[in-house]
Amino acid sequence: MSKKITLIFRHAPHGSAACREALDFALLSASFEQQISLLFVDEGVLNLLDAQLPELIGGRDFIKTLKALPLYEIDEVYACQDSLAKRGLNQLPASLAVDLLDTNAIKALLSQADEVLVY
C-alpha cells in the first residue's frame, strides 16, 4: 500500500546531517513505491542553490543528488515563496523543477499527506 509522504527540509544544507538524511530517506522511500513530496522552507531553501562547495568545510556534496529525483519518480518538489523572499532569493536554478507555494498552498499540501516528516 503506497503512502503519500511529505518531507520538509527546514535547515541549511551543511550545518548538520539532517538534510542529507532527509534526501536519503526520500530516495529510499521512493524506491519502495511511496509517493514522495519535498518541501523546502526556512533555511531549507538554501539546499536548492547550485554551486555549493561543501568540500571546503569537509562536507559531502549531497546537493547534486537532487538532480536524480526524476529517476526515482519524485516529481513533487516545492519551495516556500516567503522563505525565498526573506533570503533575497528571487530565482532558483533551472536544473531542478521546483514549484513555489504560498502559505495556503503549503497547508493544502500538508493536509493531503499521510505522513509529514520534518528535517
Residue pairs with C-beta under 8 A, 6 or more apart in sequence:
2 33
2 34
2 35
3 34
3 35
3 114
3 115
4 34
4 35
4 37
4 112
4 113
4 114
4 115
5 29
5 34
5 35
5 36
5 37
5 113
5 114
5 115
5 116
5 117
6 36
6 37
6 38
6 39
6 109
6 110
6 113
6 115
6 116
6 117
7 22
7 25
7 26
7 36
7 37
7 38
7 39
7 116
7 117
7 118
7 119
8 39
8 40
8 41
8 44
8 116
8 117
8 118
8 119
9 19
9 22
9 38
9 39
9 40
9 41
9 44
9 47
9 119
10 18
10 41
10 42
10 43
10 44
10 118
10 119
11 18
11 19
11 42
11 43
11 44
11 119
12 19
12 43
12 44
12 46
12 47
13 19
13 20
13 46
13 47
13 52
13 54
13 62
13 63
14 52
14 54
14 57
14 59
18 119
19 44
19 47
19 62
19 119
20 60
20 62
21 119
22 117
22 119
23 62
23 65
23 66
25 117
26 36
26 38
26 69
26 72
26 74
27 65
27 68
27 72
27 74
29 36
30 36
30 72
30 73
30 74
31 72
35 76
36 72
36 74
36 76
37 74
37 76
37 77
37 78
37 109
37 113
38 69
38 74
38 76
38 77
38 78
39 78
39 79
39 80
39 101
39 106
39 109
39 110
40 47
40 48
40 77
40 78
40 79
40 80
40 83
40 98
41 79
41 80
41 83
41 106
42 80
42 83
43 83
43 87
44 83
44 119
45 79
45 80
45 83
45 84
45 87
45 89
46 87
47 63
47 66
48 66
48 79
48 92
48 93
48 96
48 98
49 63
49 89
49 92
49 93
50 63
50 93
50 95
52 61
52 63
53 61
54 60
54 61
54 63
55 61
66 77
66 96
67 95
67 96
69 75
69 77
69 96
75 97
76 99
77 96
77 97
77 98
77 99
78 98
78 99
78 100
78 101
78 105
78 106
78 109
79 92
79 98
79 99
79 100
79 101
80 100
80 101
80 103
80 106
81 100
81 101
81 102
82 102
82 103
84 90
84 92
84 100
92 98
101 109
110 116
